Amino acid sequence: MSGHPENEIPLIGSLSVVMPAYNEERFIYACLLRVLREPSVKEIIVVDDASQDSTASVVESIVKQYPAVRLERHLHNKGKGAALRTGFALAIGEVVLVQDADLEYDPIEYEKVLRPILQGHADVVFGSRFLGGGAHRVHYFWHYVGNKLLTLLSNCFSGLNLTDMESGMKLFRRDVLERLDLKESRFSIEPEMVAKVAGLGVRVYEVPISYYGRSYAEGKKIVWQDGAHAFWAILKYGIGRWL
């Protein structure tokens, strides 16, 4: 690749994908197959957060065929943040990426989002649904407004200029991720990650990505209470950063 060879991470086999999953039997098989097609992927760690459907069984059928896939299971439902922390602790790739199990984010865009890290420019990259340049399903106006307000509040405390703080596609150099000391167990881990990344003073980039959002009938899980938890997490970690 071009850029600064002395800083580059080899593309092939450098990426750990952490996939939190809860009741995703409908989508997770197709999602895993798409991730497995990407040449940069070293391993996929699926963390089943005590699903009540056959999610774990579907993943087990993939594990038997593909040794790069690993399944970890929570005995009790703990939340997306807890699932991510479990997966992060197990990741061995030089770069760690968050991939939701519902195909709202397309693995075919990994190389594009990885590029700032691979070229030695970035330590953390967030995929943004709002920068343009990719397909974006049009629905849920108030979700968009809430996301924008939470992102603005997060930026006020972090000093970053993000457009999509709650993006579900986030990439970290593993050495940076290991320094974050994450605590949140719900969706509030999203603003916590942003606040703690900002506190480290590392290089953060955003890259435009496509977004194939689901409806609630199709299994979307985030609710207004998650927005409230995110709000308090922004205040908690934002104010804490300045004390």
C-alpha atoms as one frame of an Amber mdcrd trajectory, in Angstrom:
protein
   0.000   0.000   0.000   1.014   3.617  -0.436   1.532   6.046   2.426   4.101
   5.642   5.171   5.345   2.025   5.125   7.124   2.355   8.437   3.787   3.020
  10.153   1.537   0.688   8.203  -0.109  -2.425   9.594  -0.265  -5.285   7.064
  -3.808  -5.563   5.714  -4.141  -9.343   5.537  -5.111 -10.984   8.814  -4.742
  -7.896  10.989  -8.359  -7.431  12.080 -10.356  -8.797  15.002 -14.116  -8.327
  14.585 -16.170  -8.215  17.793 -19.850  -8.925  17.194 -22.301  -8.517  20.094
 -25.507 -10.449  19.478 -28.895 -10.688  21.156 -31.790 -12.504  19.466 -30.267
 -12.207  15.996 -31.124 -15.644  14.565 -32.674 -13.972  11.517 -29.553 -12.116
  10.356 -26.412 -13.442  12.026 -25.669 -16.312   9.631 -25.628 -14.015   6.601
 -23.709 -11.385   8.560 -20.964 -13.828   9.546 -20.588 -15.104   5.992 -20.142
 -11.544   4.744 -17.521 -10.776   7.383 -15.655 -13.992   6.559 -15.288 -12.857
   2.938 -13.135  -9.896   3.969  -9.390 -10.672   3.577  -8.373  -8.394   6.437
 -10.254 -10.462   9.051  -8.116 -12.515  11.427 -10.905 -13.609  13.769 -14.559
 -12.988  14.570 -15.577 -13.054  18.216 -19.338 -13.378  18.599 -20.603 -12.612
  22.096 -24.100 -13.971  22.546 -25.723 -11.925  25.304 -28.056 -14.670  26.595
 -30.252 -14.718  23.496 -33.680 -16.293  23.914 -33.790 -17.566  20.342 -31.448
 -19.834  18.353 -28.703 -17.237  17.815 -26.073 -19.298  19.640 -26.974 -22.474
  17.729 -26.661 -20.659  14.408 -23.220 -19.368  15.386 -22.148 -22.828  16.556
 -22.963 -24.187  13.090 -20.615 -21.569  11.601 -17.883 -22.272  14.168 -17.775
 -25.903  13.018 -17.023 -24.778   9.461 -14.798 -21.757  10.066 -12.113 -21.822
  12.792 -11.756 -18.021  12.581 -15.160 -17.698  14.301 -15.325 -17.921  18.096
 -18.472 -17.944  20.232 -18.621 -16.604  23.768 -21.876 -16.751  25.727 -23.254
 -14.719  28.622 -25.457 -16.767  30.924 -27.534 -13.681  31.699 -28.385 -10.701
  29.523 -25.988  -7.892  30.429 -26.255  -5.428  27.539 -24.315  -4.418  24.443
 -21.545  -2.746  26.421 -20.896  -5.861  28.472 -20.809  -7.978  25.311 -18.301
  -5.615  23.735 -16.078  -5.650  26.807 -16.075  -9.455  26.752 -15.102  -9.483
  23.082 -12.482  -6.741  23.399 -10.708  -8.655  26.167 -10.335 -11.678  23.866
  -9.294  -9.910  20.648  -5.770 -10.605  19.391  -5.730  -8.690  16.088  -3.716
  -5.502  15.741  -6.919  -3.654  14.864 -10.297  -4.303  16.533 -13.609  -3.495
  14.837 -17.161  -3.488  16.177 -19.709  -5.127  13.847 -23.381  -5.394  14.771
 -24.955  -8.750  13.944 -27.959  -7.311  12.092 -26.419  -6.190   8.764 -27.160
  -2.496   9.327 -23.453  -1.990   8.549 -21.866  -3.649   5.512 -18.557  -5.534
   5.972 -17.649  -4.785   2.359 -16.667  -1.313   3.604 -14.013  -2.575   6.047
 -11.068  -1.768   3.820 -12.279   1.813   3.332 -12.718   2.364   7.064  -9.442
   0.620   7.886  -7.400   2.717   5.491  -6.572   5.667   7.842  -5.156   3.192
  10.387  -3.378   1.048   7.829  -1.676   4.103   6.333  -0.460   5.229   9.750
  -2.662   8.324   9.967  -5.156   7.247  12.659  -5.362   5.326  15.913  -9.174
   5.212  16.010 -11.676   5.407  13.133 -15.434   5.879  13.409 -17.697   5.097
  10.481 -20.177   7.945  10.009 -23.684   7.471   8.652 -24.035  11.219   8.144
 -20.980  12.252   6.110 -22.514  11.148   2.812 -21.009   8.907   0.178 -22.979
   5.753   0.906 -26.513   4.357   0.827 -28.606   5.386   3.823 -32.055   4.056
   4.610 -34.467   6.940   5.190 -36.659   6.569   8.282 -37.037   7.453  11.997
 -36.631  11.229  11.931 -36.602  11.529  15.736 -33.834   8.952  16.006 -31.803
  11.179  13.690 -32.561  14.256  15.802 -31.680  12.424  19.020 -28.424  11.163
  17.541 -27.459  14.652  16.407 -28.217  16.154  19.832 -26.266  13.457  21.674
 -23.356  13.827  19.255 -23.343  17.610  19.758 -23.365  17.238  23.548 -20.602
  14.635  23.380 -18.498  16.941  21.204 -18.935  19.787  23.692 -17.249  17.700
  26.378 -14.782  15.712  24.275 -13.537  18.542  22.082 -13.883  16.271  19.048
 -15.886  17.231  15.961 -17.679  13.960  15.270 -20.776  13.713  13.119 -21.937
  10.300  14.424 -20.931   9.543  18.000 -23.259   6.532  18.220 -22.070   4.823
  15.047 -22.050   1.038  15.355 -18.880   0.721  13.275 -15.861   1.740  15.331
 -12.237   0.647  14.822  -9.371   0.836  17.273  -5.728  -0.050  17.256  -5.670
  -2.765  19.909  -2.976  -0.995  21.939  -5.295   2.038  22.154  -8.360  -0.036
  23.018  -6.495  -1.698  25.886  -5.983   1.731  27.476  -9.665   2.706  27.598
 -10.728   0.807  30.765 -14.384   0.603  29.725 -17.105   0.191  32.364 -20.546
   0.627  30.769 -22.756  -2.400  30.097 -25.516  -0.889  27.948 -25.602   1.221
  24.776 -24.048   3.936  26.957 -20.686   2.367  26.143 -20.778   4.367  22.881
 -20.344   7.819  24.511 -17.996   6.281  27.078 -15.680   5.056  24.297 -15.717
   8.493  22.670 -14.986  10.331  25.919 -12.129   8.016  26.844 -10.632   8.080
  23.354 -10.680  11.892  23.531  -8.996  11.734  26.928  -6.090   9.779  25.480
  -5.415  12.448  22.863  -5.007   9.870  20.090  -5.645  10.476  16.383  -9.341
  10.063  15.530 -10.780   9.928  12.005 -14.275   9.580  10.579 -15.059   7.835
   7.286 -18.445   7.886   5.497 -20.248   4.550   5.526 -23.519   3.135   4.254
 -26.339   2.404   6.676 -29.072  -0.176   6.104 -31.151   0.587   9.189 -33.796
  -1.808  10.416 -37.328  -1.055  11.542 -38.618  -2.275  14.891 -40.645  -4.892
  13.034 -37.358  -6.150  11.586 -35.742  -6.420  15.017 -34.346  -2.986  15.875
 -33.771  -2.866  19.641 -32.675   0.612  20.676 -35.361   2.535  22.625 -35.691
   5.984  24.172 -34.311   4.723  27.485 -31.024   3.996  25.716 -30.888   7.633
  24.676 -31.387   8.666  28.288 -28.574   6.377  29.425 -26.334   7.796  26.694
 -27.135  11.333  27.873 -26.093  10.571  31.436 -22.974   8.752  30.249 -21.935
  11.826  28.262 -22.292  13.958  31.386 -20.618  11.372  33.615 -17.517  10.844
  31.506 -17.462  14.329  30.041 -17.510  16.113  33.372 -15.163  13.521  34.847
 -12.661  14.251  32.110 -12.373  17.871  33.227 -12.201  17.240  37.005
